Amino acid sequence: MKIVVLGCGRVGSAIARDLAAGSDVEVTVVDRSRELLQHLAAVAPVKTVATNLQSRDAIASAIAIADLVVSAVPGFMGHVTLRTIIESGKNVVDIALAEEDPMQLDELARQRDVTAVVDCGVAPGLSNIIAGAQIAQMERVDKFTCFVGGLPVERVPPFEYKAPFSPIDVIEEYTRPARLVLNGEVVTRPALSDLEEIEFKELGRLEAFNTDGLRTLIKTVSIPMMSEKTLRYPGHVDTILLLRDLGLLAREPVTVRDQMAAPLELTTELLFKHWAYSEGEADLTVMRVEVEGIEDGKAVLREFDMLDYYDEASGVSSMARTTGYTCNAAVQLIASGRYSRPGVSPPEFLGMDGFFPDVKAYLSERGVGLRESTRSG
């Protein structure tokens, strides 16, 4: 089995290392950064190709050898990359989280007889798989809520935050309007809205705010109440709102000394330096999924809690572990032939088709645990 991983960032490299540890697998990693590729090749038995993945011809060339492709490029590159992979007739698992609706490519994937599992990270991804599994298990699901966040273990003011994946995608969370489902209707709320505090036994109180993480669930399932909220340490949102209110997150260019520039571009450049994890700096990933509905004729509330930490032994971040290993669970299902649905498959389809136990087991084998509890009433 020849697998090509597009992208050698924190998550892409974790995906490649995990896959390369398997038997009878040849892993090739493609990225424009020779430095990142050399660092990965020093710790994992992978082949590397240095090329610019913003070129469709370069993508097509890089994946020509592949039996299966993993797309771990930044979100702004995701849709074009996914289209190119599908047009090449390659099965794919995608974690890029492009702004565009991946279901736009469903017909193309069917025509090419391609299995394309999309949005297959931690959230969206694992959270969707949980939703799909509960839809299959319960008689009726009335409400789905996901709280999720990647955080530094050490809290350093003023942001008390570091970016565990592409910082560009983090900024998108803070600026892209959030879609929710309320009483069966899709509604839009501003990013960072409906702020609330949630208690976690191991971490204390965290603040949660609306983000646009439901994605495909809005169209693929019929749950009358759905939302996704991002988690941060208390006070973080006020800091980001200050930047927004000052106009520093605006996309419209302004003139400064006869030069045109978008404030967001400058802010992003400066924030990247503050939000970059240093070598060996520990992070954590926390997620709580709440599903309410009817099971065996009774009202139930089922919670799935996950708290994962940076792995000191491997140097792999928690966000890379939880995202990458969920992705690789789907890779294994496709590679083994157990999952072969033609077209674009959001991760909730894996849950609906009964593969949540497989994904959960794959994560557990790598030290990522889910704690499940049910209350009836």
ChimeraX attribute file (.defattr): number of C-alpha atoms within 10 A of each C-alpha:
attribute: neighborCount
match mode: 1-to-1
recipient: residues
	/A:1	13
	/A:2	15
	/A:3	24
	/A:4	27
	/A:5	28
	/A:6	26
	/A:7	25
	/A:8	25
	/A:9	20
	/A:10	20
	/A:11	28
	/A:12	24
	/A:13	25
	/A:14	26
	/A:15	26
	/A:16	29
	/A:17	22
	/A:18	16
	/A:19	24
	/A:20	19
	/A:21	14
	/A:22	10
	/A:23	8
	/A:24	9
	/A:25	13
	/A:26	19
	/A:27	27
	/A:28	23
	/A:29	27
	/A:30	28
	/A:31	23
	/A:32	16
	/A:33	15
	/A:34	15
	/A:35	12
	/A:36	17
	/A:37	22
	/A:38	13
	/A:39	12
	/A:40	21
	/A:41	18
	/A:42	9
	/A:43	10
	/A:44	17
	/A:45	16
	/A:46	20
	/A:47	17
	/A:48	20
	/A:49	16
	/A:50	17
	/A:51	16
	/A:52	14
	/A:53	19
	/A:54	15
	/A:55	14
	/A:56	15
	/A:57	11
	/A:58	14
	/A:59	21
	/A:60	17
	/A:61	12
	/A:62	22
	/A:63	24
	/A:64	14
	/A:65	14
	/A:66	20
	/A:67	16
	/A:68	24
	/A:69	28
	/A:70	31
	/A:71	24
	/A:72	29
	/A:73	28
	/A:74	20
	/A:75	18
	/A:76	17
	/A:77	18
	/A:78	22
	/A:79	22
	/A:80	16
	/A:81	26
	/A:82	27
	/A:83	17
	/A:84	18
	/A:85	25
	/A:86	27
	/A:87	16
	/A:88	17
	/A:89	20
	/A:90	24
	/A:91	27
	/A:92	27
	/A:93	30
	/A:94	29
	/A:95	29
	/A:96	25
	/A:97	25
	/A:98	21
	/A:99	16
	/A:100	13
	/A:101	11
	/A:102	23
	/A:103	17
	/A:104	12
	/A:105	17
	/A:106	19
	/A:107	14
	/A:108	18
	/A:109	25
	/A:110	17
	/A:111	13
	/A:112	17
	/A:113	17
	/A:114	25
	/A:115	24
	/A:116	30
	/A:117	30
	/A:118	28
	/A:119	26
	/A:120	30
	/A:121	29
	/A:122	24
	/A:123	25
	/A:124	26
	/A:125	25
	/A:126	27
	/A:127	29
	/A:128	31
	/A:129	29
	/A:130	26
	/A:131	30
	/A:132	25
	/A:133	21
	/A:134	24
	/A:135	21
	/A:136	15
	/A:137	16
	/A:138	18
	/A:139	14
	/A:140	18
	/A:141	24
	/A:142	18
	/A:143	20
	/A:144	25
	/A:145	20
	/A:146	24
	/A:147	23
	/A:148	25
	/A:149	22
	/A:150	25
	/A:151	23
	/A:152	23
	/A:153	17
	/A:154	13
	/A:155	12
	/A:156	11
	/A:157	9
	/A:158	10
	/A:159	19
	/A:160	19
	/A:161	22
	/A:162	25
	/A:163	21
	/A:164	23
	/A:165	20
	/A:166	17
	/A:167	19
	/A:168	16
	/A:169	17
	/A:170	14
	/A:171	17
	/A:172	16
	/A:173	18
	/A:174	23
	/A:175	18
	/A:176	15
	/A:177	17
	/A:178	24
	/A:179	22
	/A:180	25
	/A:181	21
	/A:182	15
	/A:183	13
	/A:184	14
	/A:185	13
	/A:186	14
	/A:187	11
	/A:188	14
	/A:189	15
	/A:190	16
	/A:191	19
	/A:192	23
	/A:193	16
	/A:194	11
	/A:195	13
	/A:196	14
	/A:197	15
	/A:198	13
	/A:199	10
	/A:200	14
	/A:201	6
	/A:202	7
	/A:203	11
	/A:204	10
	/A:205	16
	/A:206	18
	/A:207	20
	/A:208	24
	/A:209	22
	/A:210	26
	/A:211	26
	/A:212	25
	/A:213	25
	/A:214	24
	/A:215	21
	/A:216	19
	/A:217	20
	/A:218	19
	/A:219	11
	/A:220	13
	/A:221	14
	/A:222	16
	/A:223	23
	/A:224	17
	/A:225	18
	/A:226	23
	/A:227	22
	/A:228	26
	/A:229	27
	/A:230	24
	/A:231	29
	/A:232	23
	/A:233	20
	/A:234	16
	/A:235	14
	/A:236	17
	/A:237	20
	/A:238	12
	/A:239	12
	/A:240	17
	/A:241	15
	/A:242	12
	/A:243	15
	/A:244	15
	/A:245	10
	/A:246	11
	/A:247	15
	/A:248	18
	/A:249	22
	/A:250	17
	/A:251	13
	/A:252	11
	/A:253	13
	/A:254	13
	/A:255	10
	/A:256	8
	/A:257	6
	/A:258	7
	/A:259	8
	/A:260	11
	/A:261	14
	/A:262	16
	/A:263	18
	/A:264	20
	/A:265	16
	/A:266	12
	/A:267	16
	/A:268	17
	/A:269	12
	/A:270	11
	/A:271	16
	/A:272	15
	/A:273	11
	/A:274	15
	/A:275	17
	/A:276	16
	/A:277	18
	/A:278	8
	/A:279	7
	/A:280	13
	/A:281	15
	/A:282	19
	/A:283	24
	/A:284	20
	/A:285	25
	/A:286	22
	/A:287	24
	/A:288	23
	/A:289	22
	/A:290	21
	/A:291	23
	/A:292	23
	/A:293	21
	/A:294	16
	/A:295	16
	/A:296	10
	/A:297	10
	/A:298	11
	/A:299	16
	/A:300	18
	/A:301	18
	/A:302	16
	/A:303	18
	/A:304	18
	/A:305	17
	/A:306	16
	/A:307	21
	/A:308	20
	/A:309	22
	/A:310	21
	/A:311	16
	/A:312	11
	/A:313	6
	/A:314	11
	/A:315	13
	/A:316	20
	/A:317	27
	/A:318	26
	/A:319	27
	/A:320	25
	/A:321	27
	/A:322	29
	/A:323	25
	/A:324	27
	/A:325	28
	/A:326	26
	/A:327	29
	/A:328	23
	/A:329	22
	/A:330	26
	/A:331	24
	/A:332	16
	/A:333	16
	/A:334	20
	/A:335	17
	/A:336	11
	/A:337	10
	/A:338	11
	/A:339	17
	/A:340	17
	/A:341	17
	/A:342	19
	/A:343	22
	/A:344	24
	/A:345	22
	/A:346	26
	/A:347	31
	/A:348	30
	/A:349	21
	/A:350	26
	/A:351	25
	/A:352	19
	/A:353	13
	/A:354	16
	/A:355	23
	/A:356	24
	/A:357	13
	/A:358	16
	/A:359	23
	/A:360	18
	/A:361	16
	/A:362	19
	/A:363	20
	/A:364	13
	/A:365	10
	/A:366	12
	/A:367	14
	/A:368	19
	/A:369	18
	/A:370	18
	/A:371	10
	/A:372	13
	/A:373	11
	/A:374	12
	/A:375	10
	/A:376	12
	/A:377	6
